């Protein structure tokens, strides 16, 4: 996967080519983008949403024009290798790591909606590639408070 950035780049790639969009993440962020993407004429270019939650397989996302939800494995079986990926998850780093393991998708352009949204809100224009770093969500440090009456024991 080639991580790309830039709202204008994303819109141009989607609207000026006939390459379908495949979104990864069928949660609230996927629902949230529907109105904006309908307004920007992008929603109709979305082929489907992928999700790791197998319980969502065969269901739909969206209210006005629902899109099908599929697992990665079922989508891969279709043999589609020409599309634009849009990650619609806030926790996108682990998704990127997962998708980069798929060899047949190594040349797919991938955009990250939380980054695009930030740009939309700031009305910024970015032509740079997004560099991501894996961050621990919960530090591996133990924090505790002592509410006892005597001296606290050493943490073992």
N, C-alpha and C positions, 0 to 999 in steps of 0.2 A: 504494500500500500504506500502510496505517496501522499503524505500529509500536506494538505494545501490550506491556505488561509485567504480570507478576503471575501466579504459579502458580494462585492461587485464581480470578483472572479467566479464565485459560485453561481451567481445569477447568469452571467455570460455563458459559462460552460453548460448550464442546464437549458437555457432558452435558445442558444444559438446552435446547439447540436441536438440531434434526436436520440441522445443517450438517456436511458431512464435513470431515475434516482431510486436508490434503495436506502432506506433509513434503518439504522440499528438502534433499537430502544423503543419499545412500545409502551411507554409509561406516560406520565402526565406531561412531560416535555413534548412528546409526540402529539398529544392532543392540543397543547398550547400553540403549536406552530400552524395549525390548520387554517385559521382565519388569515394570518399574514401571508401564508403561501398561496391561498386562493387569490388574495388581492394581487400578489406579485406574479400570478399565473404559473406557479411552480407546482402546486398541489396535484394538478392533473398529470404532471410528469413523473410522479411517484408511483413506482411499480408495486412496492410492498414495504412492510416493516419487518425487520428481523428481530428476534428476541431469544435470549437464553432460557426463558421460562417456557418450558414445554407445554404448560397448561394453556398458554395463549395461542398455540398452534391452531390454525383454522378459524380463529376469531377475527374481528375487525377493529380498527382504530379510526376515530374521526366521527363527526356528527353529520356534516353536510354531504360529504362524499367519502364514505368509509373505505379504508384501504385494508387489504388482507395482511394478517400477521403470520409469519412462517418462522420455523427454526432455521438456523444456519445450514444444518445438514440437508434438510428438505430443499432449501433454495439451491444449494450446491448441486444437487442431483438434477436440477433443470439445465445445468451446463451453461448458464449465462455468465459470460466473463467480460462483458462490455457494459459498464454502468458507472454512475457516480455514487459513491457512498457518502451518506450524511449521518454522523453519529449524533443521536438525539438523547444522550445520557449525560448527566452531570459528572458521573464517575467514568470518564472516557478513557483514562490511561489504561485500565485493565482491558477495556474493549479493544483498543488499538493493539495491545500486545496479543490478544486472542486472534484478531483478524490478520495480523502480520505473519502468523503461522501458516496461513492458507496460501500456498505457492501460486495457484492459478490467479490470485488477486494481486500479485505483486506490482502490477502496473496501474491498478485502479486508483483514481484520485479520490481522496478522502477528506471531507470537510467536517469540522466539529461545531455543532450548532451553538453550544455555550460561548464559543469564541466569536462566531458570526453575530450572535445576539449582542454581545458586548460592543462590537463594532457598529451594529445598527443603532444601538442606544446612543453611542457617542458620535454617531455620524462620521466615523473615521474611515479612512481608506487605507487598506493594507495590501501590499503585494508580496509580503514576505512569507516564507514557510514557517510554520509554527513548530518550535522546538519544545518538546515536552520532557519532563523529568518525572520519574516515578517518585511519588511522595507517600510516606506512610500516613494513613488517615488517623491512626491512633498511636501515639508514641509508646514505645515499650518501656516506659518509666512507671513505676508504681508510686502513686501518691496516696498518703493516708494522713489522717488526723488522730491524735490521741486524746480521748475524752475520759480516760481513767483518772483516779485520784492519786495513784502512786506514780513512780517513774516509769516511763515507757520502756519496753523491751526493745532490743536491737532487732531489726528486720532480718530474718534468716533467708 
